[in-house]
């Protein structure tokens, strides 16, 4: 079990993101909310999140987004981790949502129940 404050990387227009935030609040949590489309994440933050999620940057990308298709991105592309993170830094819409961070562990709230492992 992780301890410490909880941060949610949130897109209020996304139903899964809203459901995950509500689940956290219903559990008595008061997470810090980072609206990553308003305040895009820098490379260092993306790198830390990637590590907290287990180290594979491709799990952080939304490959079905039009931007991903325009960039011809595929999960099996052979790119360096730094290249994937730069793509995310340049295209915040491609970030999976929501991502919930507690301590040094993060999970993607798809489905929202995934975040229970952090509580």
Secondary structure, DSSP 4 states (H G I P E B T S, - for coil): ---S-EEEEE-TT-HHHHHHHHHHHHTT---EEEETTTSPPPHHHHHHHHHHTTS-GGGGB-TTSHHHHHTT--TT----HHHHHHHHHH-GGGB-S-EEEETTEEEE-SSGGGGGGG-
